[in-house]
């Protein structure tokens, strides 16, 4: 790996730490949906990233965030998508399908129709491929 690659990877890691901080701040949002989405994305980050010392990935913490997300916003499209995706990655296609289907019909913030359409498209692809 050359110097440019190392600098790029370290900058990317800094961006991930900054994203984590912003999402943690969103957890205190008075709207349960926004806090739920933030928790779901945090769960997604924690499950996708490698653990310390390379990054902050942590399966137990991911599961805590997914649980919190589902408690805060159980009918939210994004929350159900992220949890369904997690279940797929764990090999539990029955649970994954349940949450992905719920996500497909779940609600999303009305000010972001394009984002909701993107989630629906991703969920549909995942449901059709499993």
N, C-alpha and C positions, 0 to 999 in steps of 0.2 A: 504494500500500500504506500503510495507516495504522499508527500506533504499536503498536496491539494485535497486528496481524498480524506485524510485525517482531519483537516480543517473543516471540510464540508460536513463530515460525520459529527464532529463536536458541535458545530453550529446547529445541526439538526437536533441533537440531543438537548441543547439549550432551548430550542423552540418547543420541544416536548415538555420540558420542565415548566416553561412559561405557560403553555396550554393547560397543564395540570393545575397551576396556580389559579388561572382564570376560571377554570371549571369549579375548583373548590370554592371560589368566591361566589359563584352562581348557586351553590347549594343553599345559600341563605336567602335566595330569591323568595319573596312572599308567594309567588305563584307556584303551586305544587308541580304543575307541568314542567316549567322551566327547571326547577330544582331536580325533578325526576329525570329529565333529559340529560342534565349535567352529570348526575350520578351514573346514568347508563353509559355515557361516553367515557367517564372515568373508569368504569368497570371494563369497558372495551380496551382502553389504553393499558390498564394494569394486566389484562390477560394477554395482550398482543406483544408487549415489550419484554425483553430479557430481564432477568432479575439483577439485583445488586451483585457485583459492582459495575456492571455494564450500563444499567438503567434502573428503573424503579418498578419493573414488572413484579407482580405478586398475586398468585392465584387466590389466596385467602382474601386479600383486600378487594380483588375484582368481584368475588362472590358477595362481599359485604355491600359493595356499591350497587350491584345488580339487585340485591334484596331491597336496598333502600329505594332504588328507582321504581321498583314494582310496588312498593308501599306508597310512595308519593304520587305516582301517576300510572295506575294499573291499566288504564284504557288508552294510554298514549301510543300512537303509532311507532315513534322512534324508540321508546322504551321497550316495547314488545319486539321490535326488529332486533335491537342489540342483544336482548336476552335470547331470542330465538337463534340468532347467529352464534352466540356462545354455546348454546345447547347442541347445535350442529357440530361445532368444533370439538365438543366433548363426545360426540358419537351418539347422542340421544335424539334420534330423528323423530320419535313420537312427541317428546316435549317440545322440540324445535318446531315441529309442524303446528302444534297447538298455539305457540306464541307468535309464530309468523302469521298464521291465519288471523289471530286477534289483532296483530299489527296492521294487517291489510285493511281491516275495517275500523281500526282505531282512529281517534281524532288527532288532529294536529293544529297548531296555531294558525288561525285563518289568514294571518298576514303573510304567510309563506306558502302559497299554493304550489309554486314550482318545486320547492323542497319536498313537500308532501307527495307530489307526483313522482319525484325521484325515489323516495322511499318505497312507494307502491311498486314501482318498476323493479327495484332491487329485490323486494320481498317476493314478487311474482316469479322472478327468475330463480330465486332460491327454492321456492315451493315446487316449481316445475322440474328442478334438477334433482330433487330428492324424493 
